Amino acid sequence: MRILFVTSNRIGDAVLSTGLLSHLVERYPGARITVACGKVAAPIFQAVPGLERLQVLVKKRYAGHWLGLWRATIGQRWDLVVDLRASALAWTLWAGRRKIFQPSHAPVHRVRQLAALFGLDAAPPAPRLWLSEAHQAAAAALLPDGGPVLAVGPTANFGGKEWPAASFIALVERLTSAGGPLAGARVALFGGPGEREAAAPLIAAIPPDRLIDLVGSADLMVAAACIARARLYIGNDSGLMHVAAAAGVPTLGLFGPSREVLYAPWGPLCAHVRGPRSCEEIQASPLYDYRKKTSHMGDLDVNVVEAAALALLARTDPARLGMDDAARRPLP
């Protein structure tokens, strides 16, 4: 059996689609799978069981990237084509079955929307990661065992979604100082290429002996394996937030001008928080401009985030859940 799975260019949306792909892997053992996705999301799928080909879509003028994908797939008979991009591609291929996702802004989480393609929305398969032994080994070298790690994702795909750096600094201090729930914890900072400027205030503020600076320097799946070793991840609504949730790490997502009803971190070890304004109220403000770096999350109080972090830590205490940290780490 051959399956073509067309998914997102973006890391976050690609991660949210992995639950559905995992379901197909389990439902059709031995299937040969081709995944088509954008370049930045491609590493997520490199270790998918049964992967026959990873087709990377590099954006071209006049939708030329879709023509390239069509040329790469038209000569094959597909038993199942799953198109999460709602393109015309699926209708042009020789396919036994087609499942085409139509995105919706209805107040239903994206994981449930995707699961509905196969009637799984009542019990949607959770996003997951496929990490190789090499990813795990690299992470162990960067974050060796020896006390808790607080993972922080202070960046996002635009400035309006970034909680102010001063707020992150205050929160990290409260959580990791003497008497805090993660006293003396190492602090691992994560971010993508080109995001060091946004993370610079935190890099400067965290004591060097406790700082693990991985902003823009770690391969995506090595970063994922590093996050999987943390006791807690706190970050803005971003692809890395969804990576953390899929890695099985207690994840606290911070929201402003994006909708948590659609994109909250998914899973029983996750929580999210926002300030007093809804996404719609923020976007309706005359000061809102997604093209600028100005944060629209300044009214999310540090006390509110700290309380949410404490509640999540208490709810996900490994001793309370009857497991150690290693039990949470995803298998290769």
Contacts in CASP RR format, 6 or more apart in sequence:
PFRMAT RR
TARGET T0000
AUTHOR 0000-0000-0000
METHOD contacts of the structure
MODEL  1
MRILFVTSNRIGDAVLSTGLLSHLVERYPGARITVACGKVAAPIFQAVPG
LERLQVLVKKRYAGHWLGLWRATIGQRWDLVVDLRASALAWTLWAGRRKI
FQPSHAPVHRVRQLAALFGLDAAPPAPRLWLSEAHQAAAAALLPDGGPVL
AVGPTANFGGKEWPAASFIALVERLTSAGGPLAGARVALFGGPGEREAAA
PLIAAIPPDRLIDLVGSADLMVAAACIARARLYIGNDSGLMHVAAAAGVP
TLGLFGPSREVLYAPWGPLCAHVRGPRSCEEIQASPLYDYRKKTSHMGDL
DVNVVEAAALALLARTDPARLGMDDAARRPLP
1 28 0 8 1.000
1 30 0 8 1.000
1 31 0 8 1.000
1 32 0 8 1.000
1 79 0 8 1.000
1 80 0 8 1.000
2 31 0 8 1.000
2 32 0 8 1.000
2 33 0 8 1.000
2 34 0 8 1.000
2 52 0 8 1.000
2 76 0 8 1.000
2 77 0 8 1.000
2 78 0 8 1.000
2 79 0 8 1.000
2 80 0 8 1.000
3 24 0 8 1.000
3 28 0 8 1.000
3 31 0 8 1.000
3 32 0 8 1.000
3 33 0 8 1.000
3 34 0 8 1.000
3 78 0 8 1.000
3 79 0 8 1.000
3 80 0 8 1.000
3 81 0 8 1.000
3 82 0 8 1.000
4 33 0 8 1.000
4 34 0 8 1.000
4 36 0 8 1.000
4 73 0 8 1.000
4 76 0 8 1.000
4 78 0 8 1.000
4 80 0 8 1.000
4 81 0 8 1.000
4 82 0 8 1.000
4 93 0 8 1.000
4 95 0 8 1.000
5 17 0 8 1.000
5 21 0 8 1.000
5 24 0 8 1.000
5 33 0 8 1.000
5 34 0 8 1.000
5 35 0 8 1.000
5 36 0 8 1.000
5 82 0 8 1.000
5 84 0 8 1.000
6 35 0 8 1.000
6 36 0 8 1.000
6 37 0 8 1.000
6 69 0 8 1.000
6 81 0 8 1.000
6 82 0 8 1.000
6 83 0 8 1.000
6 84 0 8 1.000
6 85 0 8 1.000
6 87 0 8 1.000
6 89 0 8 1.000
6 90 0 8 1.000
7 13 0 8 1.000
7 14 0 8 1.000
7 17 0 8 1.000
7 21 0 8 1.000
7 35 0 8 1.000
7 36 0 8 1.000
7 37 0 8 1.000
7 41 0 8 1.000
7 45 0 8 1.000
7 84 0 8 1.000
7 85 0 8 1.000
8 14 0 8 1.000
8 17 0 8 1.000
8 37 0 8 1.000
8 38 0 8 1.000
8 41 0 8 1.000
8 84 0 8 1.000
8 85 0 8 1.000
9 37 0 8 1.000
9 38 0 8 1.000
9 39 0 8 1.000
9 40 0 8 1.000
9 41 0 8 1.000
9 57 0 8 1.000
9 59 0 8 1.000
10 40 0 8 1.000
10 41 0 8 1.000
10 157 0 8 1.000
10 239 0 8 1.000
11 40 0 8 1.000
11 41 0 8 1.000
11 44 0 8 1.000
11 220 0 8 1.000
11 238 0 8 1.000
11 239 0 8 1.000
11 240 0 8 1.000
11 242 0 8 1.000
11 243 0 8 1.000
12 41 0 8 1.000
12 238 0 8 1.000
12 239 0 8 1.000
12 241 0 8 1.000
12 242 0 8 1.000
12 243 0 8 1.000
13 41 0 8 1.000
13 84 0 8 1.000
13 110 0 8 1.000
14 37 0 8 1.000
14 38 0 8 1.000
14 41 0 8 1.000
14 44 0 8 1.000
14 45 0 8 1.000
15 44 0 8 1.000
15 127 0 8 1.000
15 129 0 8 1.000
15 239 0 8 1.000
15 242 0 8 1.000
15 243 0 8 1.000
15 245 0 8 1.000
15 246 0 8 1.000
16 110 0 8 1.000
16 111 0 8 1.000
16 114 0 8 1.000
16 127 0 8 1.000
16 242 0 8 1.000
16 263 0 8 1.000
16 266 0 8 1.000
17 84 0 8 1.000
17 114 0 8 1.000
17 127 0 8 1.000
18 44 0 8 1.000
18 127 0 8 1.000
18 128 0 8 1.000
18 129 0 8 1.000
18 246 0 8 1.000
19 111 0 8 1.000
19 114 0 8 1.000
19 115 0 8 1.000
19 124 0 8 1.000
19 125 0 8 1.000
19 126 0 8 1.000
19 127 0 8 1.000
19 128 0 8 1.000
20 82 0 8 1.000
20 84 0 8 1.000
20 114 0 8 1.000
20 115 0 8 1.000
20 117 0 8 1.000
20 118 0 8 1.000
20 120 0 8 1.000
20 125 0 8 1.000
21 33 0 8 1.000
21 35 0 8 1.000
21 45 0 8 1.000
21 48 0 8 1.000
22 125 0 8 1.000
22 128 0 8 1.000
23 115 0 8 1.000
23 118 0 8 1.000
23 120 0 8 1.000
23 125 0 8 1.000
24 31 0 8 1.000
24 33 0 8 1.000
24 80 0 8 1.000
24 82 0 8 1.000
25 31 0 8 1.000
25 33 0 8 1.000
25 48 0 8 1.000
25 49 0 8 1.000
25 50 0 8 1.000
28 80 0 8 1.000
30 50 0 8 1.000
31 50 0 8 1.000
31 79 0 8 1.000
32 50 0 8 1.000
32 52 0 8 1.000
33 48 0 8 1.000
33 50 0 8 1.000
33 51 0 8 1.000
33 52 0 8 1.000
34 51 0 8 1.000
34 52 0 8 1.000
34 53 0 8 1.000
34 54 0 8 1.000
34 55 0 8 1.000
34 73 0 8 1.000
35 45 0 8 1.000
35 48 0 8 1.000
35 51 0 8 1.000
35 53 0 8 1.000
35 54 0 8 1.000
35 55 0 8 1.000
36 55 0 8 1.000
36 56 0 8 1.000
36 57 0 8 1.000
36 69 0 8 1.000
36 73 0 8 1.000
37 44 0 8 1.000
37 45 0 8 1.000
37 54 0 8 1.000
37 55 0 8 1.000
37 56 0 8 1.000
37 57 0 8 1.000
38 56 0 8 1.000
38 57 0 8 1.000
38 58 0 8 1.000
39 56 0 8 1.000
39 57 0 8 1.000
39 58 0 8 1.000
40 220 0 8 1.000
42 54 0 8 1.000
42 56 0 8 1.000
43 219 0 8 1.000
43 220 0 8 1.000
43 221 0 8 1.000
44 129 0 8 1.000
44 130 0 8 1.000
44 220 0 8 1.000
44 221 0 8 1.000
45 51 0 8 1.000
45 54 0 8 1.000
45 130 0 8 1.000
46 54 0 8 1.000
46 130 0 8 1.000
46 132 0 8 1.000
46 221 0 8 1.000
47 130 0 8 1.000
47 131 0 8 1.000
47 132 0 8 1.000
47 221 0 8 1.000
47 332 0 8 1.000
48 130 0 8 1.000
49 130 0 8 1.000
55 69 0 8 1.000
55 72 0 8 1.000
55 73 0 8 1.000
57 65 0 8 1.000
57 66 0 8 1.000
57 69 0 8 1.000
58 65 0 8 1.000
59 65 0 8 1.000
66 87 0 8 1.000
66 89 0 8 1.000
69 89 0 8 1.000
70 89 0 8 1.000
70 92 0 8 1.000
70 93 0 8 1.000
73 89 0 8 1.000
73 93 0 8 1.000
74 92 0 8 1.000
74 93 0 8 1.000
74 94 0 8 1.000
75 94 0 8 1.000
76 93 0 8 1.000
76 94 0 8 1.000
77 94 0 8 1.000
77 95 0 8 1.000
77 96 0 8 1.000
78 93 0 8 1.000
78 94 0 8 1.000
78 95 0 8 1.000
78 96 0 8 1.000
79 95 0 8 1.000
79 96 0 8 1.000
79 97 0 8 1.000
80 95 0 8 1.000
80 96 0 8 1.000
80 97 0 8 1.000
80 98 0 8 1.000
80 99 0 8 1.000
81 89 0 8 1.000
81 90 0 8 1.000
81 93 0 8 1.000
81 95 0 8 1.000
81 96 0 8 1.000
81 97 0 8 1.000
81 98 0 8 1.000
81 99 0 8 1.000
82 99 0 8 1.000
82 101 0 8 1.000
82 117 0 8 1.000
83 89 0 8 1.000
83 90 0 8 1.000
83 98 0 8 1.000
83 99 0 8 1.000
83 100 0 8 1.000
83 101 0 8 1.000
84 101 0 8 1.000
84 114 0 8 1.000
85 101 0 8 1.000
86 100 0 8 1.000
86 101 0 8 1.000
86 102 0 8 1.000
86 103 0 8 1.000
90 98 0 8 1.000
90 100 0 8 1.000
91 98 0 8 1.000
99 117 0 8 1.000
99 118 0 8 1.000
101 113 0 8 1.000
101 114 0 8 1.000
101 117 0 8 1.000
103 113 0 8 1.000
104 113 0 8 1.000
105 262 0 8 1.000
106 113 0 8 1.000
107 261 0 8 1.000
107 262 0 8 1.000
108 121 0 8 1.000
108 261 0 8 1.000
108 262 0 8 1.000
109 261 0 8 1.000
109 262 0 8 1.000
109 263 0 8 1.000
109 264 0 8 1.000
109 266 0 8 1.000
110 262 0 8 1.000
110 263 0 8 1.000
111 124 0 8 1.000
111 126 0 8 1.000
111 127 0 8 1.000
111 266 0 8 1.000
112 121 0 8 1.000
112 124 0 8 1.000
113 121 0 8 1.000
114 124 0 8 1.000
115 121 0 8 1.000
115 123 0 8 1.000
115 124 0 8 1.000
115 125 0 8 1.000
126 246 0 8 1.000
126 266 0 8 1.000
126 267 0 8 1.000
127 242 0 8 1.000
127 245 0 8 1.000
127 246 0 8 1.000
127 266 0 8 1.000
128 246 0 8 1.000
128 330 0 8 1.000
129 221 0 8 1.000
129 224 0 8 1.000
129 228 0 8 1.000
129 243 0 8 1.000
129 246 0 8 1.000
129 247 0 8 1.000
129 330 0 8 1.000
130 330 0 8 1.000
130 332 0 8 1.000
131 221 0 8 1.000
131 224 0 8 1.000
131 225 0 8 1.000
131 228 0 8 1.000
131 330 0 8 1.000
131 331 0 8 1.000
131 332 0 8 1.000
132 221 0 8 1.000
132 332 0 8 1.000
133 332 0 8 1.000
135 219 0 8 1.000
135 221 0 8 1.000
135 222 0 8 1.000
135 224 0 8 1.000
135 225 0 8 1.000
135 332 0 8 1.000
136 225 0 8 1.000
136 329 0 8 1.000
136 332 0 8 1.000
138 219 0 8 1.000
138 222 0 8 1.000
138 225 0 8 1.000
139 222 0 8 1.000
139 225 0 8 1.000
139 226 0 8 1.000
139 228 0 8 1.000
139 229 0 8 1.000
140 229 0 8 1.000
142 212 0 8 1.000
142 214 0 8 1.000
142 218 0 8 1.000
142 222 0 8 1.000
142 226 0 8 1.000
143 149 0 8 1.000
143 186 0 8 1.000
143 188 0 8 1.000
143 212 0 8 1.000
143 226 0 8 1.000
143 229 0 8 1.000
143 230 0 8 1.000
147 185 0 8 1.000
147 186 0 8 1.000
148 182 0 8 1.000
148 184 0 8 1.000
148 185 0 8 1.000
148 186 0 8 1.000
148 230 0 8 1.000
148 231 0 8 1.000
149 185 0 8 1.000
149 186 0 8 1.000
149 187 0 8 1.000
149 188 0 8 1.000
149 212 0 8 1.000
149 229 0 8 1.000
149 230 0 8 1.000
149 231 0 8 1.000
150 172 0 8 1.000
150 175 0 8 1.000
150 176 0 8 1.000
150 182 0 8 1.000
150 185 0 8 1.000
150 186 0 8 1.000
150 187 0 8 1.000
150 188 0 8 1.000
150 230 0 8 1.000
150 231 0 8 1.000
150 232 0 8 1.000
150 234 0 8 1.000
151 188 0 8 1.000
151 190 0 8 1.000
151 226 0 8 1.000
151 227 0 8 1.000
151 230 0 8 1.000
151 232 0 8 1.000
151 233 0 8 1.000
151 234 0 8 1.000
151 244 0 8 1.000
151 249 0 8 1.000
152 168 0 8 1.000
152 172 0 8 1.000
152 187 0 8 1.000
152 188 0 8 1.000
152 189 0 8 1.000
152 190 0 8 1.000
152 202 0 8 1.000
152 233 0 8 1.000
152 234 0 8 1.000
152 235 0 8 1.000
153 189 0 8 1.000
153 190 0 8 1.000
153 191 0 8 1.000
153 199 0 8 1.000
153 233 0 8 1.000
153 234 0 8 1.000
153 235 0 8 1.000
153 236 0 8 1.000
153 238 0 8 1.000
153 240 0 8 1.000
153 241 0 8 1.000
154 162 0 8 1.000
154 163 0 8 1.000
154 165 0 8 1.000
154 168 0 8 1.000
154 189 0 8 1.000
154 191 0 8 1.000
154 198 0 8 1.000
154 199 0 8 1.000
154 202 0 8 1.000
154 235 0 8 1.000
154 236 0 8 1.000
155 162 0 8 1.000
155 191 0 8 1.000
155 192 0 8 1.000
155 195 0 8 1.000
155 198 0 8 1.000
155 199 0 8 1.000
155 215 0 8 1.000
155 236 0 8 1.000
155 238 0 8 1.000
156 162 0 8 1.000
156 236 0 8 1.000
156 237 0 8 1.000
156 238 0 8 1.000
157 238 0 8 1.000
158 290 0 8 1.000
158 291 0 8 1.000
158 293 0 8 1.000
159 198 0 8 1.000
159 292 0 8 1.000
159 293 0 8 1.000
159 294 0 8 1.000
159 295 0 8 1.000
160 256 0 8 1.000
160 257 0 8 1.000
160 290 0 8 1.000
160 292 0 8 1.000
160 293 0 8 1.000
160 294 0 8 1.000
160 295 0 8 1.000
160 296 0 8 1.000
160 297 0 8 1.000
161 236 0 8 1.000
161 237 0 8 1.000
161 238 0 8 1.000
161 256 0 8 1.000
161 257 0 8 1.000
161 258 0 8 1.000
161 296 0 8 1.000
161 297 0 8 1.000
162 198 0 8 1.000
162 236 0 8 1.000
162 295 0 8 1.000
162 297 0 8 1.000
163 235 0 8 1.000
163 236 0 8 1.000
163 254 0 8 1.000
163 295 0 8 1.000
163 297 0 8 1.000
163 298 0 8 1.000
163 300 0 8 1.000
163 305 0 8 1.000
164 295 0 8 1.000
164 297 0 8 1.000
164 298 0 8 1.000
165 198 0 8 1.000
165 199 0 8 1.000
165 201 0 8 1.000
165 202 0 8 1.000
166 201 0 8 1.000
167 298 0 8 1.000
167 300 0 8 1.000
167 302 0 8 1.000
167 305 0 8 1.000
168 202 0 8 1.000
169 201 0 8 1.000
169 202 0 8 1.000
169 205 0 8 1.000
169 206 0 8 1.000
170 302 0 8 1.000
171 234 0 8 1.000
171 302 0 8 1.000
171 305 0 8 1.000
171 306 0 8 1.000
171 309 0 8 1.000
172 187 0 8 1.000
172 202 0 8 1.000
172 205 0 8 1.000
172 206 0 8 1.000
174 180 0 8 1.000
174 302 0 8 1.000
174 306 0 8 1.000
175 181 0 8 1.000
175 182 0 8 1.000
175 185 0 8 1.000
175 232 0 8 1.000
175 306 0 8 1.000
175 309 0 8 1.000
176 182 0 8 1.000
176 183 0 8 1.000
176 184 0 8 1.000
176 185 0 8 1.000
176 187 0 8 1.000
176 210 0 8 1.000
177 183 0 8 1.000
177 184 0 8 1.000
178 184 0 8 1.000
181 309 0 8 1.000
181 310 0 8 1.000
181 313 0 8 1.000
182 231 0 8 1.000
182 232 0 8 1.000
182 313 0 8 1.000
184 210 0 8 1.000
185 210 0 8 1.000
185 231 0 8 1.000
186 210 0 8 1.000
186 211 0 8 1.000
186 212 0 8 1.000
187 206 0 8 1.000
187 210 0 8 1.000
187 211 0 8 1.000
187 212 0 8 1.000
188 212 0 8 1.000
188 214 0 8 1.000
188 226 0 8 1.000
188 227 0 8 1.000
188 230 0 8 1.000
189 199 0 8 1.000
189 202 0 8 1.000
189 203 0 8 1.000
189 206 0 8 1.000
189 211 0 8 1.000
189 212 0 8 1.000
189 213 0 8 1.000
189 214 0 8 1.000
189 215 0 8 1.000
190 214 0 8 1.000
190 215 0 8 1.000
190 218 0 8 1.000
190 223 0 8 1.000
190 226 0 8 1.000
190 227 0 8 1.000
190 240 0 8 1.000
191 199 0 8 1.000
191 214 0 8 1.000
191 215 0 8 1.000
191 216 0 8 1.000
191 223 0 8 1.000
191 240 0 8 1.000
192 215 0 8 1.000
192 216 0 8 1.000
192 240 0 8 1.000
193 216 0 8 1.000
194 216 0 8 1.000
195 215 0 8 1.000
195 216 0 8 1.000
196 203 0 8 1.000
196 215 0 8 1.000
196 216 0 8 1.000
199 215 0 8 1.000
203 211 0 8 1.000
203 213 0 8 1.000
203 215 0 8 1.000
212 226 0 8 1.000
214 223 0 8 1.000
214 226 0 8 1.000
218 226 0 8 1.000
220 243 0 8 1.000
223 240 0 8 1.000
223 243 0 8 1.000
224 243 0 8 1.000
224 246 0 8 1.000
224 247 0 8 1.000
225 247 0 8 1.000
227 233 0 8 1.000
227 240 0 8 1.000
227 243 0 8 1.000
227 244 0 8 1.000
227 247 0 8 1.000
227 249 0 8 1.000
228 247 0 8 1.000
228 248 0 8 1.000
228 249 0 8 1.000
228 328 0 8 1.000
228 329 0 8 1.000
228 330 0 8 1.000
229 325 0 8 1.000
229 329 0 8 1.000
230 244 0 8 1.000
230 249 0 8 1.000
231 249 0 8 1.000
231 250 0 8 1.000
231 313 0 8 1.000
231 325 0 8 1.000
232 249 0 8 1.000
232 250 0 8 1.000
232 251 0 8 1.000
232 252 0 8 1.000
232 309 0 8 1.000
232 312 0 8 1.000
232 313 0 8 1.000
232 316 0 8 1.000
233 241 0 8 1.000
233 244 0 8 1.000
233 249 0 8 1.000
233 250 0 8 1.000
233 251 0 8 1.000
233 252 0 8 1.000
234 251 0 8 1.000
234 252 0 8 1.000
234 253 0 8 1.000
234 254 0 8 1.000
234 305 0 8 1.000
234 309 0 8 1.000
235 241 0 8 1.000
235 244 0 8 1.000
235 252 0 8 1.000
235 253 0 8 1.000
235 254 0 8 1.000
236 253 0 8 1.000
236 254 0 8 1.000
236 297 0 8 1.000
237 253 0 8 1.000
237 254 0 8 1.000
237 255 0 8 1.000
237 256 0 8 1.000
237 258 0 8 1.000
237 260 0 8 1.000
237 263 0 8 1.000
241 251 0 8 1.000
241 253 0 8 1.000
241 265 0 8 1.000
242 263 0 8 1.000
242 265 0 8 1.000
242 266 0 8 1.000
244 251 0 8 1.000
244 265 0 8 1.000
245 251 0 8 1.000
245 265 0 8 1.000
245 266 0 8 1.000
245 267 0 8 1.000
245 269 0 8 1.000
245 270 0 8 1.000
246 266 0 8 1.000
246 330 0 8 1.000
247 329 0 8 1.000
247 330 0 8 1.000
248 267 0 8 1.000
248 269 0 8 1.000
248 328 0 8 1.000
248 329 0 8 1.000
248 330 0 8 1.000
249 269 0 8 1.000
249 328 0 8 1.000
250 269 0 8 1.000
250 270 0 8 1.000
250 312 0 8 1.000
250 313 0 8 1.000
250 315 0 8 1.000
250 316 0 8 1.000
251 265 0 8 1.000
251 269 0 8 1.000
251 270 0 8 1.000
251 271 0 8 1.000
252 265 0 8 1.000
252 270 0 8 1.000
252 271 0 8 1.000
252 272 0 8 1.000
252 273 0 8 1.000
252 305 0 8 1.000
252 308 0 8 1.000
252 309 0 8 1.000
252 312 0 8 1.000
253 264 0 8 1.000
253 265 0 8 1.000
253 270 0 8 1.000
253 271 0 8 1.000
253 272 0 8 1.000
253 273 0 8 1.000
254 272 0 8 1.000
254 273 0 8 1.000
254 274 0 8 1.000
254 297 0 8 1.000
254 300 0 8 1.000
254 305 0 8 1.000
255 264 0 8 1.000
255 272 0 8 1.000
255 273 0 8 1.000
255 274 0 8 1.000
255 279 0 8 1.000
256 274 0 8 1.000
256 275 0 8 1.000
256 277 0 8 1.000
256 279 0 8 1.000
256 282 0 8 1.000
256 296 0 8 1.000
256 297 0 8 1.000
256 300 0 8 1.000
257 279 0 8 1.000
257 282 0 8 1.000
257 283 0 8 1.000
257 288 0 8 1.000
257 290 0 8 1.000
257 296 0 8 1.000
257 297 0 8 1.000
258 279 0 8 1.000
259 279 0 8 1.000
260 272 0 8 1.000
260 274 0 8 1.000
260 279 0 8 1.000
264 270 0 8 1.000
264 272 0 8 1.000
265 271 0 8 1.000
265 272 0 8 1.000
269 312 0 8 1.000
269 316 0 8 1.000
269 328 0 8 1.000
271 308 0 8 1.000
271 311 0 8 1.000
271 312 0 8 1.000
273 300 0 8 1.000
273 304 0 8 1.000
273 305 0 8 1.000
273 308 0 8 1.000
274 300 0 8 1.000
275 297 0 8 1.000
275 299 0 8 1.000
275 300 0 8 1.000
275 301 0 8 1.000
275 304 0 8 1.000
276 299 0 8 1.000
277 299 0 8 1.000
282 288 0 8 1.000
282 296 0 8 1.000
285 296 0 8 1.000
287 294 0 8 1.000
287 296 0 8 1.000
288 296 0 8 1.000
314 320 0 8 1.000
318 324 0 8 1.000
318 325 0 8 1.000
318 327 0 8 1.000
318 328 0 8 1.000
END
